[in-house]
Structure formats: structure tokens, C-alpha cells
């Protein structure tokens, strides 16, 4: 069964170009010129990936991405933002909102198809056979993007969730900052060491006393040590 890719872009030429190349690559494509049509589609269908323009006539792509990440049924769906907004701040905002990749216009259709394949591969690895990750009183659901501590729901951003999931899947393993960046965003992302440090500080605060189990390994990176009830 071919993967279903939803493409949301208000430029007909771009929508046609992306649709053509994705279909040639073997994907099923559902195209939408506005957010309204896409919302109607996802009310009854769950695509395997979304290619999303930021500047839509009836919505902001960042808001749409936040909506996807906030819906348990759709939170696991990877998103590639495709936009003319090339400023670094726009790229960082898009990725921090929960996008899995960010491609700027003008773009190479071949590169976009390659990014789609890579994001789908990483998404499959994240979801994998072990949907639930448990570490003592901490439970993460990799499909629903939800986290609970002592049975209470945690308010994590998409990036915080992915970082915590990556650490919890391999307790005691030391990750360098570059490995964390690669594991969460992949290569070629406008993410710097300070961004990782900020996320780790926020995670520790949200975990409360359990935040002590995220350890800094001086000069290298971070690891998650054993946690008990």
C-alpha cells in the first residue's frame, strides 16, 4: 500500500509540481489549495506525511502544524514545511512548532522527494515496534505524542517530547549535542548547541524532581539515568 502524502499549497504551479514528482516516486498524493480543504480531509483520514506551505490564504501554516501536534490522532504525522520564508528565525520557529523538516522555495523537486523519504524513514524508526516507552513513573506514547509522569499528563512541546523519548529509549547512553540534533531534526537544520541546552533546561523544570535523571556530561552532551517509582 503506497504512503499517502497530503500537500497543502495555495500556488497551483507548486502544488502540481510537487504532486507530479511525489506520484512518480510511488506515493499517493492528496493536494489542497487552502487549509479548509485540508481540515476537511484530516477529519476522516490520517495521511502518512504532510507537505505544508506556511503562507496559506485562510490560515498560517505554523498554526496548522500546532493543530496537528495537538491532536492525539494526528500528532505522529510528520510535517515538512515548504515555504518562501527563508529567514533563519522562520526556520527555527517552524521546527520548534513540531515540523520534521523545512524546505525553502525555490526548491529542487528531487531534493524534496529525498527529504520526504528521509522523514518517513525517521518517523517509522521513532514509532517502531515499541510505541510506549516507560521509565519508572514516566510514560511516553510515541504515536500519540503524549507524556505522563506519575499518571499526570505533561505539557511538552513536540521538540521536548522527541528529545525526552530519544534519551529514555537508551538509558545511560551519552548523546552528544550533534547526535541529539540529528536524532530529532536530522541533518542540515538551523539548530545550535544553545538550543539543545535550553530544551534540556525546560525539560528538567517540567519533570520536577525527576528532572535530575537528565544528566549533563560535561564537554560531551546528555544522558538519561535510571529512574524508579
Secondary structure by P-SEA (a helix, b strand, c coil): cbbbbbbbcccaaaaaaaaaaaaaabbbbbbbccaaaaaaaaccccccccccccccccccaaaaaaaaaaccccccbbbbbbcccccaaaaaaaaaacccccccccccaaaaaaaaaaaaaaaaaaaccccccccccbbbcccccccccccccccccaaaaaaaaaaaacccccccaaaaaaacccccccccaaaaaaaaaaaaaaacccccccccccccccccccccc
